[in-house]
């Protein structure tokens, strides 16, 4: 059997190695809530605040996931499940690199969020429920998706023609119709910092 010339290169760098380099702990903040609830808006604020504090972070949302890695998926039940599975696997890779990951997805059922939690790992998964009422989500809807869903033009639209199951025990619940953006951002940042 050949002797290894460079034994130091026989193993991949560990998560601990990477977290030590970054001086931070990887964690996934999984934002769930109706379309228009404010998930991505809060995440953008969190990203900016973490950047100010020197914490490396990545936002995953429908725009950057559906445009690339999941561009081959539709909106059938099977495709939606596969969408979440892939997002969870990507999130886990980021976490294993020590990066704070902000995943912003409707993810309407407890089962689909439990799948994400199992893939990522309970200790690295923080569920944030953006609990903004549907009336406010509809008011904010610049694309008119809620109105189209109410007319039957958009099938299986969460909150109208498809159910949304609120989390039973989220790490944090935020109603962006009641809480100013700065306070919502602050609560999520505090949650992330508490995991350090």
C-alpha positions as CSV (number, residue, x, y, z in Angstrom):
1,X,0.0,0.0,0.0
2,X,1.4,3.4,-1.0
3,X,2.4,5.7,1.8
4,X,0.6,9.1,1.9
5,X,3.1,11.8,1.1
6,X,0.9,14.6,2.4
7,X,-1.0,13.2,5.4
8,X,-2.3,16.6,6.4
9,X,-4.4,16.7,3.3
10,X,-6.1,13.4,4.0
11,X,-9.1,15.1,5.6
12,X,-11.4,17.9,4.8
13,X,-11.4,20.9,7.0
14,X,-14.0,20.6,9.8
15,X,-16.9,22.8,10.6
16,X,-15.1,23.8,13.8
17,X,-12.0,24.8,11.7
18,X,-14.2,27.1,9.6
19,X,-16.2,28.5,12.5
20,X,-12.9,29.3,14.3
21,X,-11.6,31.1,11.2
22,X,-14.8,33.2,10.9
23,X,-15.2,33.6,14.6
24,X,-18.9,32.8,14.4
25,X,-21.3,29.9,14.6
26,X,-23.2,28.7,11.6
27,X,-27.0,28.6,12.0
28,X,-30.1,28.6,9.8
29,X,-32.9,31.1,10.5
30,X,-35.8,29.6,8.7
31,X,-38.4,32.4,8.0
32,X,-41.9,31.0,7.4
33,X,-45.1,33.0,6.7
34,X,-47.5,34.0,4.0
35,X,-46.5,35.6,0.8
36,X,-46.1,39.3,1.6
37,X,-45.6,38.8,5.3
38,X,-42.2,40.5,5.3
39,X,-39.9,37.5,5.4
40,X,-37.3,38.8,2.9
41,X,-37.6,42.4,4.1
42,X,-36.7,41.4,7.6
43,X,-33.9,39.1,6.4
44,X,-32.4,41.9,4.3
45,X,-32.3,44.1,7.5
46,X,-30.8,41.2,9.5
47,X,-28.1,40.7,6.8
48,X,-27.1,44.4,6.9
49,X,-27.0,44.4,10.7
50,X,-24.9,41.2,10.8
51,X,-22.6,42.6,8.2
52,X,-22.0,45.7,10.5
53,X,-21.1,43.3,13.3
54,X,-18.7,41.3,11.1
55,X,-20.9,38.2,10.8
56,X,-20.9,36.5,7.5
57,X,-24.4,35.6,6.3
58,X,-26.3,34.5,3.2
59,X,-30.0,35.0,2.3
60,X,-31.8,32.2,0.4
61,X,-35.2,33.1,-1.0
62,X,-37.5,32.3,-3.9
63,X,-35.8,34.7,-6.3
64,X,-32.2,33.3,-6.0
65,X,-33.3,29.6,-5.6
66,X,-36.0,29.4,-8.2
67,X,-33.8,31.3,-10.7
68,X,-30.9,28.8,-10.4
69,X,-30.7,25.5,-8.5
70,X,-34.4,24.9,-8.6
71,X,-35.3,26.4,-12.0
72,X,-36.4,22.9,-13.2
73,X,-39.1,22.6,-10.5
74,X,-42.7,23.6,-10.9
75,X,-45.4,24.1,-8.2
76,X,-46.9,20.6,-7.8
77,X,-46.9,19.1,-4.3
78,X,-43.9,16.9,-5.3
79,X,-41.9,19.8,-6.7
80,X,-42.6,22.0,-3.7
81,X,-41.4,19.3,-1.4
82,X,-38.3,18.8,-3.5
83,X,-37.8,22.6,-3.5
84,X,-37.7,22.7,0.3
85,X,-35.5,19.5,0.5
86,X,-32.9,21.1,-1.8
87,X,-33.0,24.4,0.1
88,X,-32.4,22.6,3.4
89,X,-29.5,20.7,1.9
90,X,-27.9,23.9,0.6
91,X,-28.6,25.6,4.0
92,X,-26.8,22.7,5.7
93,X,-23.7,23.2,3.5
94,X,-23.6,26.8,4.5
95,X,-24.0,26.0,8.2
96,X,-21.2,23.5,7.9
97,X,-19.0,26.3,6.6
98,X,-19.9,28.5,9.6
99,X,-22.2,30.9,7.7
100,X,-25.4,32.2,9.1
101,X,-28.1,31.4,6.6
102,X,-31.4,33.2,6.3
103,X,-33.9,31.0,4.5
104,X,-37.1,32.9,3.5
105,X,-39.7,30.5,2.2
106,X,-43.5,30.2,2.7
107,X,-43.0,26.5,3.5
108,X,-46.6,26.2,4.4
109,X,-46.9,22.9,6.3
110,X,-45.4,21.6,9.5
111,X,-44.3,18.5,7.7
112,X,-42.3,20.4,5.1
113,X,-40.6,22.5,7.8
114,X,-39.9,19.4,9.9
115,X,-38.2,17.9,6.8
116,X,-36.0,21.0,6.7
117,X,-35.3,20.8,10.4
118,X,-34.3,17.1,10.1
119,X,-31.9,17.7,7.3
120,X,-30.3,20.8,8.9
121,X,-30.3,19.4,12.4
122,X,-32.4,20.6,15.3
123,X,-29.5,22.4,17.0
124,X,-28.8,24.5,13.9
125,X,-32.4,25.3,12.9
126,X,-34.2,28.4,14.2
127,X,-37.8,28.8,13.0
128,X,-39.0,32.3,12.8
129,X,-42.7,32.7,12.1
130,X,-43.5,36.0,10.3
131,X,-47.1,36.0,11.5
132,X,-48.4,39.1,9.6
133,X,-52.2,38.7,9.0
134,X,-53.4,37.8,5.6
135,X,-55.3,41.1,5.2
136,X,-52.0,43.0,5.5
137,X,-50.2,40.5,3.2
138,X,-52.9,41.1,0.5
139,X,-52.6,44.9,1.0
140,X,-48.9,44.7,0.3
141,X,-49.2,42.4,-2.8
142,X,-47.9,44.5,-5.7
143,X,-48.0,41.6,-8.1
144,X,-51.7,41.0,-7.5
145,X,-51.2,37.3,-6.7
146,X,-53.8,37.3,-3.9
147,X,-56.4,38.9,-6.1
148,X,-55.7,36.5,-8.9
149,X,-55.9,33.6,-6.5
150,X,-59.3,34.7,-5.2
151,X,-60.5,34.8,-8.8
152,X,-59.2,31.2,-9.3
153,X,-56.5,32.3,-11.7
154,X,-53.7,31.1,-9.5
155,X,-54.1,27.5,-8.2
156,X,-52.9,26.2,-4.8
157,X,-52.0,29.7,-3.5
158,X,-51.1,29.5,0.2
159,X,-53.6,31.3,2.4
160,X,-56.3,31.3,-0.3
161,X,-56.7,28.0,-2.0
162,X,-54.0,26.1,-0.1
163,X,-53.6,25.9,3.7
164,X,-50.9,27.5,5.8
165,X,-50.1,25.7,9.1
166,X,-48.7,28.1,11.6
167,X,-45.7,26.8,13.6
168,X,-46.6,25.5,17.0
169,X,-43.3,26.4,18.8
170,X,-41.3,28.9,16.7
171,X,-38.1,30.2,18.2
172,X,-39.5,33.7,17.4
173,X,-42.8,35.1,16.1
174,X,-43.0,38.5,14.4
175,X,-46.0,40.4,13.1
176,X,-44.6,43.0,10.8
177,X,-47.9,44.8,10.7
178,X,-47.5,45.7,14.4
179,X,-43.7,45.7,14.9
180,X,-41.5,48.3,13.2
181,X,-38.9,46.8,10.9
182,X,-36.0,47.9,13.1
183,X,-37.5,46.0,16.1
184,X,-38.2,42.9,14.0
185,X,-34.6,42.9,12.7
186,X,-33.3,43.4,16.2
187,X,-35.3,40.5,17.6
188,X,-33.9,38.2,14.9
189,X,-30.3,39.5,15.4
190,X,-30.6,38.9,19.1
191,X,-31.8,35.3,18.4
192,X,-28.7,34.7,16.2
193,X,-26.3,36.2,18.6
194,X,-27.7,34.1,21.4
195,X,-26.7,31.0,19.4
196,X,-23.0,32.1,19.2
